[in-house]
Amino acid sequence: MKFRDDAVSLDRDDPLGALRAQFALDDRLIYLDDNSLGVPPESAAARAPPP
């Protein structure tokens, strides 16, 4: 993949792309999943007990 347009096209055509909206991702950051549980789903905040 050489060009940004190629990446945008792949993202647009990804059949799982709609699932991205279910997660608490900040569009200003690049999330690199290493050895973690991953990005929390948006619904996790509603289920978590108050601090």
C-alpha positions as CSV (number, residue, x, y, z in Angstrom):
1,M,0.0,0.0,0.0
2,K,1.7,3.2,-1.2
3,F,-0.9,5.9,-1.0
4,R,-3.3,7.3,1.5
5,D,-6.2,6.9,-1.0
6,D,-5.5,3.1,-1.0
7,A,-5.8,3.0,2.8
8,V,-9.0,5.1,2.8
9,S,-10.5,2.8,0.1
10,L,-9.7,-0.3,2.1
11,D,-11.2,1.3,5.3
12,R,-14.3,2.3,3.4
13,D,-14.8,-1.2,1.9
14,D,-14.1,-3.1,5.1
15,P,-17.1,-5.2,6.1
16,L,-16.3,-4.8,9.7
17,G,-15.7,-1.0,9.5
18,A,-19.1,-0.1,11.0
19,L,-18.0,-1.8,14.2
20,R,-15.5,0.9,14.8
21,A,-18.2,3.2,16.1
22,Q,-18.8,0.8,19.1
23,F,-15.4,1.6,20.6
24,A,-14.0,4.6,22.5
25,L,-11.4,5.7,19.9
26,D,-10.0,9.2,19.7
27,D,-9.7,10.2,16.1
28,R,-6.7,12.4,17.0
29,L,-4.6,9.4,18.1
30,I,-3.2,6.3,16.5
31,Y,-4.1,3.3,18.6
32,L,-1.4,0.6,18.5
33,D,-2.7,-2.6,20.1
34,D,0.2,-4.4,21.8
35,N,-0.3,-6.6,24.7
36,S,-3.5,-5.2,26.1
37,L,-7.2,-5.9,26.3
38,G,-7.8,-3.4,23.5
39,V,-9.8,-0.3,23.3
40,P,-12.8,-0.4,25.6
41,P,-16.3,-0.4,24.0
42,E,-18.4,2.7,24.5
43,S,-20.9,0.6,26.4
44,A,-18.3,-0.2,29.1
45,A,-18.6,3.2,30.8
46,A,-22.3,2.8,31.4
47,R,-21.7,-0.6,33.0
48,A,-18.7,0.4,35.2
49,P,-19.4,1.3,38.8
50,P,-18.9,5.0,39.7
51,P,-15.5,5.9,41.2
